[in-house]
């Protein structure tokens, strides 16, 4: 069956996989001052953080609108089906807009990933693999809906400054975390991003502890695949993270990806995430 896979840019799927499966990525927008930029296409994290550091201003993000989805879906009407994997419906109205746009077509299926970044990337790649193997659009859609609640992910943050700028934490909390060298972990639960554990110390040591704890119950991980995400992380930190995962002797495949601007403007630089499918 001739099926086209599309996804929101917040899946942050590595470019080599985007190209390998010919996936269409639809960008959310990043608003800096009075200008709006397409995630990954017109702005990258380096430029984003330079702007936020220089200006001290808050950046905003905006969803893909209905007309933009309609335009993309109309481009692939020569396909038998289009399956769109969206950012969690509880995080962005992009999913709702995609559903509204799909109503104008008979061959578009929209799936709520209930996740972001590596969690969404896992679903996008799995859907693309199934399409390449000849599964029907309904079979892929049904499988993705079953997969979504099984994916767990979390990100350890080096700073709460960017959450504070976006109004997602108080100035007092951010000040206290900085003063006490606390590193917060936020996890994706039921499609929402929620605070989880806190670690104290340098970011490198806290990240090491977090990863080590996160992969303790490896018998729960499906397919021995892990998605490792970094937001403007130093190379040595990513190397350390990969070594921890490799030394476990469990994972057959480690997919590294870089968080785009929509994710990074909330996480801040030097954030590290891990995403897994559990039984």
N, C-alpha and C positions, 0 to 999 in steps of 0.2 A: 504494500500500500504506500502511495506517495504522500508522506506526511512531513509538514514543516513544523519545526519546533521554534518557538519564540520565547523570550524571557525578558523580564525587567533587568535593567543594568545593575540593580542591587544584588544580583546573584554573584557578581564579580568573578564569573567563570574565566579561567585563564584563556588567553587569546588562542593558544594552540588547540584547545578543545573547541572553542567557538568555530575555528576554521575547519577542524577535522570533521565536525558534524554539520557544518553550514548552518549554524544557529543564528537567528536574527535577534540581536540585542536592542531593546527599546529603552532609551535613556530617560531617567527622571532628571529633573532640573536642580541645579545648585545656584542659589541667588546670592551674589556678592554685591552689596550696596544696591544699586539700581539695575545691575546687569544680571542676566540669567544665562547659565551655561549648561549644555548637555553633559551629563555625567559620562566621564571617560572620553567622549568624542571631542569636547571643547575645553575640558579642564581635567587636570590630574591632581593627585594629592599634594605633590610638591608645590604647585602653584596655589592650591587652596591654603596650605599652612603658611606659606609666605604672606599671603593676603591677610590671614587672620592674625599673624604675628605683628605685621606692620601696622595694621589699622586698628587692632583691638576690637573690631566690630564683630557682631554675630552674623554668621551666614545662615541662610535658610534653605530648605529643600522643598520642592513641589512635585506633586504626582504627575504622571502621564495623564493627559486629558482624554476624553472620549474620542474627539476628532483625530487625535494622533494615533490612537489604537485603530480606529476605523481605516485610516490611511494605510497603516501597515497590513492589516488583515486583507484589505482590498488588493494589495500587491501580490498576494499569494493565493488568489482564487483559482489559479490553474492547478493547485494542489488538491488532492482529495480531501485533506483535512489539515487544520492548523491547531496545534496544541500550545497554549500560552501558559507559562509558569510564572505566577506573579509573586511579588513581595507579600508578606503576611497581610491579610485584610485587616488585622487588628493594629497594624502599624501605619499603613498608608491607604488612602482611598484609591490608589492605583488599581487594586483588584476590582473594586466596585465599578470603576470606569471601564475596565477591560470587559467585565460582564455586560455592561450596558452596550458597549461597542459590538460585542459578539452577537447580540440579539438581532443585529441587522444582517447576519450571515447564517447560513445553514451548516457550515462546515468548520466552525470555530469552537474549540473546547477550552475553557479557562479553568485552571487549577490554582487554588490557593496553597502556596508552599508552606504557609504558617511559619515562615522562617525568613532569614536574611542571610546575605553573604554565603559562607560555606554550606549552610544548611540548604539554601535554595540551589546552590551550585550542584550539590549532590543530586537533587531531584532533576535538575535540567539535564545533567549528563546521563542519568539513568533513563529518562524519557527518550533522549536521543539514541541511546543504545538499543532500546526496545524498538524504536521506529526503524533503525537500521536492520534489525533482526526480523522485521516483517509483521510485528504485532499490529493489530487494528487500533484506530484512534480511541475507540471505547475501552479496549483492553488497557491501553496505556493510561488513559484518564483514570480508570478505576484503580489501577495499581498505584498511581501517584497519590490518589486520595487516601489509600491505605498506608502509604509510605510516610506521608507528612507527619502524623503524630508520633512516629517512631524515631524521628530525627531529634537529637539533642545537641545543643551548642552553647558555648559560653565564651566570653571575651574578658580577659583581665586588662584593666586600664591602668596606665601609668599616671594619669592625672584626671581629676574631675572638673578641671577648668572649662572644658568644652561642653560638658553636660550643664554646668552652671550657666554658661553663655546662652545656651538654648533653653534655659528655664526648666531643666529637668532635675536639678538639684539646687539646694540653697547655697548661698555664699558662705554661711556658717559651716555647713557640712564640708564644702570644698576646702575651707581654711583648716578645719580640724584634720581632714585627711592628709593635707599637705604637711601640717605641723607634726603629726604622728607617723608620717611615712606609711600611710595605709594605702593599699592597692585594692580597689574594688573589682569584684567579678560580677558581670551582668550576664544572665542566662536567658535564653529564649524558652519560654514556657507557655504552652497553650496559645501560641501565636503572638505573645507579648514579651517585651524585654523587661526583665525584673532584676533587681539587685539580689545578689546571692552572698557568697563568702567575701571576707576581707582578709588580706595578708599584710604583714608589717615587715618593712625592710626595703632593700633596693629592689628595683623592678626586675632585674635579672634573676635574683634569688626567689622572689615571689612567683615569677612566671614558672620557674623550675619546679617549685612546690606545687603550684596549681596543676601543671601538666602531669606530674607524677601521680597526684591524687586522682586526676580525671581518668586516667587509664588503668586504674587498679582492677576494675571488674571487666577485664578484656573478654571474658567468655560471653559477655552480653553484646559485643560488637559484631555486626553482620558484615560478611564479605571481607573482613580484615582490611578495610579501607578507611582512611581518615583524611579529613580536609583541614589543612592548617592555613589559617589566615593571618596576615599581618597588616597593620595600618602604619605605614611609614616606619617600619621597624629597622633598626640597624642590622646589617648582614650577620654579625656575630650572634645576635639574639635569635635570629631565624635558624642559624646553624645549630645553636644549642638546643632549640626546640626540636629540630629534626633528629638530632642525635638521641634525645630522650625517647622519641617515638621509635627510632630504629633499634635502640638498645633493648627495648621491650621484647624484641624478637617475635612480635605478633603480627605486625602490619605487613601485608604484601605490597601495599601501595599507599604512598603518601602524596596527596595532591596539594601543592602549595599555591596559594592565590593571594593577590594583593587587594585589600579593601579599597573600593573607589571613594569618590568624594562624598557621596550621600551618606555612606556609613562613617567615613573618617571625620566629617564635620561634627559628629556627635561623640565619637570615641576619642578623638584627639590622636596625636602622633604616638608611636611606640605602644600600640595596643596589640594584643596577641589572642587569637581565637582558635578553638578546636571544635570540629563538628563531626558527629558520628551517627550512624544508624544503629539503633539498639533493637534487640529482639522484643 
